[in-house]
Amino acid sequence: MPSLTLDEARERAAQLTEVAYAVDLDLTDAETFGSRTLVRFRSASSQTFLELTGAVEIEVRVNGAAADATYDGSRIRLNHLATDGVNEVEVDARLPYVTDGDGMHRTVDPADGEAYVGAYLGMDIAHKVYACFDQNDLKASFDVTVVADPTWTVLANGRTVEQDAGRWRFATTPPIPPALLVVAAGPWASVRWEHAGLDFAWHARASLATELARDAEELKAVTVGCFDHYAEIFAEPYPFDSYDQAFVPGLNWGAQEMPGCVTYRDEMLPRGAVPEDLRLLRTAVIAHEMAHMWFGDLVTMTWWEDTWLQESFADYLGYRVAADGAGTPGALVGHEARGKPAAYDADERRSTHPVAPDPEDVPDVDAAMTIFDSISYAKGNSVLRQLATWLGDDAFLAGVNAYLTRHRFGNATLADFVAALDEASDRDVHAWVEVWLRRTGFDTLRVERDGDVPVVHRDGVRPHRIRVTAYDDQWVETGTAFVDVADDPVPLPELSGRFVVPNSHGETFARIVLDPATAAAAATGLCRIDDELVRGVLWTMYVDQVHTRALDAATFVELVAQHLPGERSVTLVSAVLERTLDRVLPLRLPAAAVPGALGELAGACGTGLLHATTPERALAFAAGVAATSSDAGSLREWLDAGAAGTLPLTPTLRWAVVRRLAELGAADADLVEAERSRDPGTDADLGAAAALAARPTPEAKAGAWAVAADPTVGNRLFRATLGGLWVAGQAELLAPYVERYLREGARWAARGQAFAQQVGHARPTIELTDGQVALLDEVLAGEVPTVLRRAWEDWRDDLG
């Protein structure tokens, strides 16, 4: 299908006004669904087009008559429109369900056989569900009706105003973008309450009712805490009539900000004990999606170059409000240890782009998909945090509120936001925007010594306001200074003779370089620092050094082995292990050295598990052991006992053990199937797929490939299968599949943008040979879909 271009969007936005939709969906059939759309609008031209993709049946009527319209499978060309009144176009169609999370996704829960249907929309997806003008700056009101199994609960953007015999009708929405319509239908387990005069609820699959009940009070408290905090900092009230939140199966994103009804991937409601780092992340995501009710839903970007006006703000506010509203300041450590390293990596690849690019740099929606990345999220978050620090919080919030009020229920651009900030501050916001938002890359903040006096230097062009924290030789904090760093070096005589960490709480986005004395001390004393945020900043410094090859990968693994057992933050334990296993070992360590490195990591995690003082830390270290240990006997003992020592195995951890046993050749198909049968469900199906793919036999690899290459494979099963396929130490066995992945990936990616992302994420995580790298270069020289090309070019850059 053609990708909507910037020129087409601008032309259509100039032509159409007063758009409104009535959408009627029929979900009673298991093969296809009915979609009837009545769209009303005024047009300055007699011609335009609606998008609708993949209709298997279609009828179109324009202003009450059979349409003078053509349909090519993705667009309905409308002719002879009225230019002096309101047009009414009615489209009746039947459309297929999808299994890839892009459209009307249908899932059957393997735990109980119950079906769930969700309209998972977003950029360039709405037209897979209903006929529409699919662009942000044609916001419209929606009247939605759904026919479904009368035993189900159906959710949508507005509150339910009528429900009778399997038919739900929802309140008319205020103006929202077409991409943000949502429907989620099935036999949901629900927790409901009222707050601030509104109906609130959390929903999950019926098979997760126990888990929803387990977390209900926490989820309610986080929701209410964030909601009340936004009411304090925003002048604009919450703009919708209710607030549902649902854990749904098959969602491609971590969550989506649909007005009045937020969806979350249901992995965020795990069975068994909830890992502490997931709990903190979940809180930040709840706050993030709620921020979108204002940034993205109330005020929407005009075109996709201003993705940052939504995602950077939601990411920044998510961590801020998780701390200030929900009372979980530890969530910010996840941004420092996971988000920022990914953003630094992204900002040094050929695909980097300004936080706020020019609209012409995003010529169509396929290109737009490639900037939903670490630049628009984590770097943009960091940049906004620096902006608030640099301007002062009062001026920052004054500008934010002026922007939201001025453009409520409309569309806006970077210029609109800058104008609001400029009015609220006497600082030169335009100059700040030019160096921070319009340029790629980042500065370096270095500490040197003038005798005993630390001096902070900036290599770059951006103004920074940062905190510098000082320590004695036992790594006890002895002082802090906030400093502005620009062209001139900044001496800190008040911190003379002490170790110092610049940007110690991550107030800016910059590489840091410690002075030699502090660097040497940090390498031996890292785990003694009390403040977990400072430790997070230093861990990020080390992973950045490995990425740039300033630090040898083997030395980094030694550093991890030395300090990880003493790490008190579960988030840092998990983040450092993920980075080491996902990027350091496959990208920076020779394959021959990987087994030894895994042994070091397994030993460190085993020590951490032995001395863990909380169940949360024990769970994090046990997960590390399960991912790295080569002691099949001990892992089998865990499986047989259902516990790692005194720590019960959660379903996720249990499947991690099974997968590692499979990688080691110590779990055959019978064992995997027995595990699947003992506790059926989504966890079991995906865990079994990964474990079966991980076995070191030609038959296992061939079977896994057949699953992944099925053109109807679901998004979750695809990722689980290829995630299990690539195992360090199986390079010879996997060589044919590296080539097949590169040869066949572009065809898989043709399913759509989100599946193309899945294909890119499922790349081989093993060391490539020179010949395989050459094949990657050859493939990239040919035709590759835009979204997959971005992922593969990033991979190529990381390979060096």
N, C-alpha and C positions, 0 to 999 in steps of 0.2 A: 504494500500500500504506500502511497506517496506520503512523505513527511511534510506536515504543514510548515510553510516557510514564513519568515518574518514579513516579507512583502505581502503575502496573501493575508496574513493576520491583520496587518495594518490597513489594507484595503477593505477587508470585511468589517473591521471595527469602525471605520469611517462611514460605512454604508448603513449599518444596522443600529437600531435603538429600540428601547422598550421591550426587551426580550423576556418572555415568560414561558415556563414549561408546565405541562401536565403529563406525568409519566406513570403509566399503568403497567406493572410487571406481573406476569403469570408464571409462578415457579412450581406448578403442580406436576409437570412432566419431568422425567429423569434424564431425558436425552437432549431436549432443547427447551428454551424458555420463551415466553411471549413478551414482546416489548411493543407497547403502543405509546407513541409520543405525539402530543399536540403542542406545537410550538407557535407562539404568537409573537409578532415583531413588526416593526416598521422598517421599510427599506427605501433608501434613496435611489436604488437601481432596480431594474426589472429582473435582474439575474443575480443569483448567488448559489452557494452550495451548503448542504448539510453533510456531516460525516456520519457514516454508519458502516461498520466493518463486519463482513462475513455473514450477512443475512442469508438464510436458506429459503425464506419466503418473504415477500415484501409487497405492500400496496402503499401507494402514495396518493394523497388528495391535497390539492391546493385550493384554499378558499372555497371548499365545499364541492369541488369538481375533481374528476379523475385528472391526475397530474400530467402536465406537459413537462415530464422530468425523465432523466436518464440515471441509471444506477450502474456503477462499474465495479461493485464489490466493496468499495471503500468510501465513495462520495455519491451523494444524490444531487445532481445538477438541477436547479430550479429555474424555470423560465416564466416570463409573463407575470411577474409579481406586481402587485399594486404598489404604486409609489405615492399614493395620496391617502392612505389609510392603513389599518392594521391587517396584516396577512395572517392567515391560519393555515399551517401545514400539518397534516396528520399522516403519520407513518406507522403502519402496522407491520410488524415483522416477527419472524422467529429466528432465534440466534442460538449458536451452540454454547454450552458450558465450556469452561476451560479448566485445565489442571495445573496451569503454570502461574496462577496468581494474578494474571493480567486480564481482568474482565469479570464475568459472572462465574466465580470459582465454586465448584461443587466437590465436596469431600464426604466420604463415608468413613465414620470413625471405626477403626478396627476393634476398638474395645467393646462396643455394644451394637454396631451395625447401624447407628443413627446417622442420618444425612444432615449436612449443613451447607447452606448456599450463601455466598457473600458477593456483593458487587464491590470488588476491590478496584477502585478507580485510581486516578492520579493522572500525571501528564500523559497525553496521547492514548488514553485508555477508555474514556467515557463513551466513545463511539462504538465500543465493543458491547455496550449494554443498551444504549438508546440513541436515537438520532439527535444530533446536537450541533451547535456551533462551538467546536471544542477548542476554545482559547480563553485565557484568563480575563481579558478585558471586555468580554461579553457576559458579564455577571447577570444572573437572572433569578427570579423567584421560582420555586418548585412546589408543585402539588403532586404528591406521590401516593399511589395506591398499589398495594401488593396483594395478590391472591396466592395462598400457600396452604399447606397442610394445616387444618384447624387446630391440631394439637401443638403446633409450633408457637414460638414467640418471634415476632418480626420487629426489627429495629430499623430506624431511618434517621434522617437529620432532624426532623421535628418530632414533637411528642405525638403519641397516638390520640386521635380525636374520635375514631370510630373503629370498632372491631366486631365483626359479626360473621359467623359461619365461614371462617377461613379468609375473610377479606379485611385488610387493615387499611385505614386511611389516615394520613399524617398531616399535621398542621402545615400551612404554607410557610415556606422559609423566607427570610429576608434575602436580598440579593447575594448569591454565592457563585463561585466559578463552576462551570459544568463538571470539571474534574473532581469536585469535592462532594458530589452526591454519594450516598452510601446506603446500602441495604444489607442487613445481616439477619439470616433466617435459620431457625432450627429449634430443637428442644432445649433451649438454653437453661442452665441453672442460673438463678439471679439473686442478687442482694440489692434491695432498694431502700432509699430513705429520702427525706426532704431536708433541704438546707437553703437558707436565704430565699425562701419562697419558690424554690425550683425543685423538680424531681431529679434525683440522682440515682444511678444504678451501676453495678458491675455485673457482667455476664461471662459465662464460660460454658464449654461443652458439658453435657450432662455427666459424662464420665470423669470430669474434673470437679464435680460438685464438692467433694470432700476437700480438695485443695482450695477451692474458692472460700469455703467456710473457714478453713484454717487461717487464711490471710485476710478475711473480710474486714476485721477491725483495723488492721494496718492499712489496707487499701482505702478504706473510708477516711481514716485520719489523714493520710497523705493527700487525698483529693480535697478534703475540706481545708486543710492547712494551706495548700497551694492556692485554692480558690479565694480564700480570705486574704491571702497576701497580695494576690493580683488586684483585689478590690482596693487595697491600700495604696499600691503604687501606680495604678492606672486610673485616670480620670474617667475614661469610658467604661460604662458598666459591661458586664458579660453580655454579649450581643444575641444570644440564642435562648430558646424557651425551655431547654432541659439539658441534662448532661449525662449521657450514657457512655459507658466504657466497656469494651468487650474483648476478651481474649479469643481470637479466631484462628482456625487452622489454615495453613497455606499462604499466609500473607508474606509478600516478598520483603517488605520493609520491616524494620523493628516495630514501627507503629505508624499510623496515619491519622492526620489531624482533622478528620471529617467534622464539619461544624455540628455541634450538638451530639455527636456519636463517634467517639474515638475508637479505632481498632488497634489491637496489639497482637503480635504473633504470640501464640499460646505457649511457646517455650518459656515465656516470662512467668508462667504459672506452673512450675515444675512439680512433679510428684516427689515425695520425700522431703528432706530438709532443704530449705531454700539457701543456696550459698550466699554468704554475706556480700560478696561483690555484686552478685545478681540483684540482691535486695537494694543495694545502693544505686545500681544502674537503673533499676525499675523506677525508683523514686524520681531520679533525674529525668527519665523518659516521660513519666506522668506529668511532671512540671513542664517539660519541653512541649508536649502535645497541647497542654492547656495554654501555653504562651501563644500557640498558633491560632487560638480563637481570636486573638487580636492581630498578631503578625501573620498574615496569610489568609485568614478567613474574613475578619472585619475589613482589613485593608490588604489588598492583594497586589502583587507585582503586576505590572502591565505586560511585560515580556520576560523571557527567561533569563536575560542577563542579570536581572535583579533577584535571582534565586537567593542570594545572601540576605536580602531584606526579610526573608522568611526564615531560612534555615539557620543562618548565623545568629539571628536574634533568638530563635527558639532554643538553640543549643546553649547560648550564653545564659539566657534566663532560666533554662532548665536546671543548670547547676547552681545558679544563684538562688533560685526559689526553693530548690531542694534543701538548701541550707537554711535560708531565712524563713521559709514558710513551713516546710515539713520537718525541720530540725535535724537534717542529716548532712552536716558539712563535709563528711568523708566522701561524698559523691564526687567532689571536685578532684580528688586524687585519681579517679578513673580517667578524667579528661587529661590530666598531666601525664599519666603513665600510658594511656592507650591512644587518646585522640591526638595529642600534640606530636608524638613520634611519627604517626602516619601522615600528619600534615607537613612536617618537615621533609619527609621523604617525597611527598607529592609536589612540594614547591621546588624541588631540584630536578624533576623530570622534564622531558620535552613537552609534556602535556600540561604543565603548569599554566595558570591563567590568573589574572587579577581577581581579588575577592569580588570586585565590581567591574566586570568587563564592559566593553561597549556593546550595544545591541547587535551591531553588524558582526560581532565576533561569535554570535549565536544565531546562525542563519536559518536554522530549522529546529524542529523538536527533537530530532535524533541527536543533533549537536547539543541541545539543551540537556539531554539525559546525561551527557558526559561531565557536566559541571555539578551534578549532585554528588559531590566528592568531598574529600578531606579539606579542600580549600574552602568550599562554601560552608562546611560544618565546623570543623575543629579550628582551622586557621581563622575563619570569620568570627567564631566565638572568642578566640584569644584576642583578636584585634578589637572587638567591641569591649572586652574587659579592659583593655588598655585605654580605649577611648573614654570609658567611664572614669577610670583612674586619672587620666590626663585632664579631662574637663572638670572633674568633680561630680559627685553623684547627683546633686541637686540640679545642676545645669543639664546633665545628661537626661534625667527623667523629665525635666521640663520640656526639652526638645522632643523626646519620645511622645509625650502626651499631646503636644501641639500637633505632631504628625498624625497620630491616630484620630484625633478629633476632626482635623481638617479633611481627612480622606476616608471617613467612616463609610463602610459599605461600597467603597469605590476602589479605584486602582491608583497606584503611585509608582514613582521612580526614585532613583538615587537623588536626583536634583530636588525632589520634594522633601526627602528626609534631611538633606544637607541644609536646605532653607530653614527648616524648623529648628535644627540644632544651632545654626548661625544666629538666629534670633534670640536663642536662650543663653548664649555665651559671648563673652568678649574675646575669646581666643580665636585664632585664625583656623576655623574648621575647614575651609576650602583647601588651604595648604596641607592640612593634616590628611584630608581625603585623598589628595593627589599622591602623596607618598605611601600611604597605608593601603588604600583601597584600589588605586589605579595601577599600581606597580606589582610585579611579581617578586618573589624572593623575600629574604629576610636578612636582618642585620646580625652582627656578632657583637656580644658584650664581653670584653676581656678585662681581667683584673691583672694588673702588674704591681710592682712594689717600688716605691721611692724610699729606700731604706726599709723601715718597718711600716710605712704608711701604705695601705692599699689604695690603688688608683684605678677607677673604672674608665675604660676606653670604649668607644663605639666605632666599629667598622661598618659604615653604612650611611643612610641618609635620613633615618626616621627619628623623631623625638620619642624618648622613652621615659616614663615615670615608673621606677621600680623600687622594690625593697631589697636592701642588702643586709644580710644577717651574719653576725659575727659569733665565733665560738672559741672557747679555750682549747687547750691541747687534749682535753677529755671529751670534746664535742658537747660541752654544756653551753647553751646559748648565753652570751654575755652582752649583746646589744643589737639594735636594729636601727637602720637609717633609711628614710625614703629620699630618693635623689632623682633629679631630672638629668638625663644623660643625652647630650646632643653632640655638637661639633667638638667641644672642649673636654679634655679629660677631667674627671671629677675625683679629687683626692678626698680621702676619708680619714683625717687624722684622729678622729674620735674612736676609730676602730683599729688603731695602730697596734701591731704586734700580734694580731689574732687571725685565725682562719676566717675567710669571708666567702659567702655564697651570694653571687648577684642574682637578681630576679628570683629570690629564694621562695616566693610563693606563687610564681608563675604569672605575675601581673602583665607581662608582655610576651610577644612572640619573637624570640631571638635565640640564636645559638649562644651558649655560654662557654667561656674558657676560663678555668680557674688559674690562679697563679701557681707556680710549681710547688710551693710549700703546702698550700691547701689541697692541691691535687694529690700529692703523695699521702697526706693525712687522710683524705676521703677514701682512698683506695683500701685503707686498713680500718677505718673507723665508721664507715657508712652506716652500718646497722645500729650504731650507738646513738645516732641523732634521734631525739625524741619526736620531733615534728614530722609526721608522715608526709605532709605536703612537700617539705624540703627534701626528704628522701626521694619522693617521686620526681622532683626536678632533677636530682642527681642521677637517678636511674635513667631518666630520659636523656641526659647528657651522655651517659655511657652508650646507650643504644644508638644514639646519633653518631657517636664516634665509630662504632662498628660499621654503621651504614656507609659512612664516608671513608672507611678504611684507615682512619686515624688510630683506631684501636684494633689489634689483632683479634680475630674471632676466638681463638683458643684462649687468649688472655681474658677475654670477656667471660667465657664459660668458667674459667677459674674464679673470676670475681663473683659470678653468680653462685658457684659452689661454696665460696667462702661466706657470703653474706646472706644468702636466701634463708638458711635454717634459722637465723635470728630475726628475720623480718616479721614485724608484728602486724602489718597491714595485709589483710587477706587480698585486697585489691592489688597490692603491689606484688604479692606472691604470684597471683594468677597472671597479671599483666607481664611480668618479667619472664615467666615460663612460656607464655604464649609467644612473645616476641622471639625468644630464643629458639623455640621449636619451629615456628612458622617462617621465620625470616633469617635468623643468624645461621642455623645449621644448614638449611638447603641453599642459601645464597652466598654465604661467606666462609663455609668450612668445607675442605675437600671431603669427598664421600668416604675416603678411607679413615678419616678422623672422626666421623659421626658416631660409630659405636662407642668409642672411648668417651666422647662428650656426653652421650646418653648415660653412660655409666656414672660419670661425675654428677650429672643432674639427678639421677636416681638416688645416689648416695646422699646428696644434699636434701632431697625431699624426704628420704627415709629418716634422716636426722631430725628434720623439722617435724615430721609426724610423731616421732618418738617423744619429742619435748614440747609438743603443742599444748598450750595452756587453755585453749577453748575448743569446743567442737567445730567452730567455724574455721579456725586455723588448721585443725586436723583434717577437715574435709578438703581444703585447698592443697595441702601437702599430699594427701592420699591420691588426689587427682593427678598430681605430678608424678607420683610413683607409678600409677596405672599407665601413664603416657610414656614412661621412659625405661621402666625396669625390664631387664632380660632374665629375671629369675622367675621362670614359668611355674616352678613348684610353689613359691610363695604366693604368686598371684592366684593359682588354683586353690590354695588354702583359703584365701580371701573369699573366693567364689563359693566354695563348699560351706564355709562358715557363715556367709552372708554378712561379713564384717571384716574391716581392717583393724585387727586388734579389738578394741572396744567400740570402734566407730561403725555403726550400721552402714551398709552400702546403700546409697540411694539408687533408684533405677538408672540415673545418668551415669553414676560412678560404676555401677555393676556392668553396664554395657561398655564402658571404657576398658574395664578389665577383660571382658570377653574379646573385645577388638584387639587388645594388645596380645592376648594369648593367640589369637588367630594370626597376627603378624609374625609371631614367633614360631608358628607351625604347631602350636600346642592346643588348638581348638579346631576340630573338624566340623563338617556340616551338621552332623548329628548333635553335637554339643550346642551349636548355635541354634538349631531348631528347637532343642529342648528348652533353651533359655527363652526363645520367643514364645513357646507354648505355656511356660509357667506363669507368665504375666502379660497377656495379649494387650495390644494397644499401639498407639503411634510410636511411643518410645521403643517398643519391641520391634516393630517393623523397620524403623530406620536404623536402629542399632544392629539388627541382624543383617541388613543390607550392607552396612559398612564392614562388619566383621567378615561376612562371606567374601567380600571384595578384597579384604586384606590378606587372605590366606596365600602363602607363597607357592602356588601351583599354577601351571598353565590353564587348567580347567577352571580354576576360580577366577582368574583374570578374564578369560573368555566369557564366562557367565556374567560377570559384572559388566563387561562392555555391552553385552546384549541388552541388559536392563537399561543402562544409561542411554544407549542409542535408539531405544524405542521412541518413535516420534510422538507418542502420547504420554510419555513418562511424566509424572508429577514433579513439580519443582523441588519438593523436599526429598523425594526418593532419588532424584538425579544427583543432588549435592551429596547426600549421604553415601551413595554408591561410589562416585568418583573420589569423594573424600577418603574412603577406605581403600581405594585402588592404589593410590600413590604411597608407597612405603619405602623409606630409606633402607638401603641394603638389598633391594629387589630390582636394581637398575637393569640388569640383563633381562630379567623376566618382563620388565615393563617397557623395554625399548620399542617393541612394535606398537604399543599403545600411545607412547609419546608421539610417534609419527601419525597415528590415526587421529589422535586428538587435534593435531595441527591441520591435518588434511580435512577432517570432517566438522571441525568446530564452527566454521562459517555457516555451514548448512544448518546446524542445530540452532545457531543464533538467529536464523531467519524467523523463528517463532515469534519474536517480538523483543522489545527493549529489555524488559525485566529478565526474560530467559537468556538473552545475550549476556546480561550481567552475570547470571548464574554460570554460564559457560566460561566466562572469563575468570570467575572466582574458583572454578574447578580445575585450574591449570595444574600441571605436574609440580609437586612439591619435593622434587628430588634434584640432585645436581645433574645438569644437562651436559652431554658431550659436546665437543666442538661441532660435530656433524648435526646434532639436534638444534644447536643455536643457529647454525647456518640455514637449517630448514625453517626455523621461525622467521629469519630474515627473508627467506624466499617467499613465504606465505604472506608476510606483511607487504611485500612488493606488489602483491596482487590485490584482488577485490576482497575486502573484509568489511562486514557491516560496521557502521560507525561506532556503536557501543562496544562491540567486541574488539575492534581495532584499538580503542583507547586502553582497554585492559591489557591487551597483548603488547602494545608499545610500552606501557608502564612496566610490565614484566621484563621486557627486553632491556629497558633502562636499568632496572634493578640488577640484572645479570652482569651489567658492566661491559 
